[in-house]
Structures are given as structure tokens and as C-alpha cells.
Amino acid sequence: MQLRYDNDFQSRDWEVMMDKIFLIIFLGMNLFISACAVYKVDIQQGNVVTQAMLDQLELFMPAKKVRFIMGTPLIVDVFHQRRWDYLYSFQAGREDRVQRHIALFFDDKDRLIKLTGDIKVGTRRTQQHHLPHDEVDEQPIL
């Protein structure tokens, strides 16, 4: 009978040891796999300002129309209420952050008088490309 108890203790010790080894291997593999697959979320903050929006702005445009085109400014300073600041930053995953800043200035009559920032202001592009009537294709594209 003495041997029987020793055998039970040895088998239990073996099972406990195998459980510990399995747990260590499982946690080690989980840690290894999770460390290799770290995903960084893209971070976008502020007002998105496109070149098309900037192309629509004109000097002496009313502030209401500017707000309609550009959206609500991120910063309206209490001490400089005639200045609207639009800030935008974007960081894709592990890449460096890209930041843009545009400041709009208004006169006493709430008309746009100046635009500064690190985005180029382009000229309005009008497309006046018309095909002569003879070259128009009458067949629909399927």
C-alpha cells in the first residue's frame, strides 16, 4: 500500500508540473504573439481643411459665408475675436505627426481680410472645357 500512495503522489506531482509547464509555454507564446502584432490607431484631431475649401474663400467675404465653407473654427480667442484659427493634426500609426495651421482675420464689418498659415492658397480653377455638339457621344456607357 505504501507504494500505491507514492505512485499517486508522483503522478500528481507530474500532472502539476506539466500544468505549470503548459501554463508557462502558453503565457510565453501569448506574450510573444501580442508583442509582434501591436497596432497603433491613426489619430486625427482638429478641423479638416482641404484645398477645395481654401479655393472657395475670397477677400471681403462675410464671416457667415466663411464659417459655412470652413466650418466652426477650433479656436476663437476672447481677446482677438476677429481672428479664427483652424488647426489640424494627423498621425498615422507609428509615423510622425503632420500638423497644419490656418488663421483667418476679419475687419470691423466681419469681412475676411487676411489668410495666413502653412497651406497654400490657390486660385479658383474654372473648367470651361466644352465639347462641340458633333463630338458628343450619344450612346450610353454600360
N, C-alpha and C positions, 0 to 999 in steps of 0.2 A: 503494500500500500504506500509505503514511503516513496517508491519510485514513481508511482502514479501521480502524487502531488507534485513532485519535482518536474515531471513531464508537463503537467498543466501550467506550472509557473513558467517553465521555459517557453512553452508555446504562447502564453500570454505576453511574456517579455518580447518575444519575436514579433507578435502582432502589434504591440505598442511601438516597438522600434520601426517597423515597416510603416505604420501610420505616420510617425514623425518624419520619416524619410520622404514619404509621399507628400506630406504637407509642405516640407521644405522645398522639394522639387516643384510643386505646384505654385507656391508663392514666388519662387525664384523665376520661373517661366512667365508668370503673370507680370512681375515687375519688369522683366526684360522686354516683353512684348509691348507693354504700355509705355515704356521709356522710348522705344523706337518709333512709336506712332503718335507723337504729340502733335496735336492740331492747334494752330493759333487762328483765332477768329479774326476776320477782317473788321477793322474799326473805322467807322465813318462818322464824323461829327461836324455839325455846323450847317451852313447854307450851301447847297449845291448851286454853283453859278456856272452856267455854260456860256460858250462864245456866242451862241444864238441869242441868249438873253442880253448880253452886252451890246450886240449889234442893234438891238431894238431901242437902246437908250439914245436920247437926243438932248442937246443942250436946251435949257429953259423948259424942259418937260415938267409938268406938275408932279408934286410928290406922290399924289394918289396914284397916278399912272405908273410912276417908278415902282411903287410898292406892289402894284398889280403885276408888273413884269418880273421883278426881282424877288418878291415875297417879303415877309417881315424880316427886318434886319436883326441880326443876332445881338448887336449892341447899339443902343441909343443912349448916349451919355447924357446925364442930367444937366451937366454944365455946358455941353455943346450939343444942343438939340437939333441943330441944323446939319449935323454930321451923322451919317448912318454907316455902320461897319458890318461887313459881311465876311465872316471867317469860315474856312472850310479846311478840314484836315482828314487825311485818309492814310491808313496803314494796313497794307495787305500782308497778313501773316507775319513772317519774320523780317519783312523788308523795312526799309527806312520810312519814316512818316513824311508825307508830302503835305505841305500847308500852303494855303492861298489866303490872301487878304485883299479886300477891296473896300475903299472908303468913298462914299458919295457925299457931296457937300451941296447945300441948298442956300438960296438967298432969303431975304426977308419975306418974299412973296411965295415961299415954298416951291421954288423952281430949281431944277438941277443946274448947277453952275460949274461943277468940277468933279472929276472922277479920277482917283488915284488907286494904285495897288500893283500887284505883281502879275496881273493878267492883261494881255494886250487888248486894247480897244480897236476893233476893226471897223472898216467902213461897211455900210449896208450894201449887200450884194443883191442886185435885182437881175432876175433872169428874164431876158427878152428874146429867148430863142423860140421862134415860131416857125413851124414847117409850112411851106406853101401848100395850098389845098390839094394840088395834084399829087403830092408825095405822101399824103396821109393814107395809111393802110386801113381799108375798110373791113378787113377780116379780123375777127376777134382772136386773141391768143388763147388757145386751150391747153 
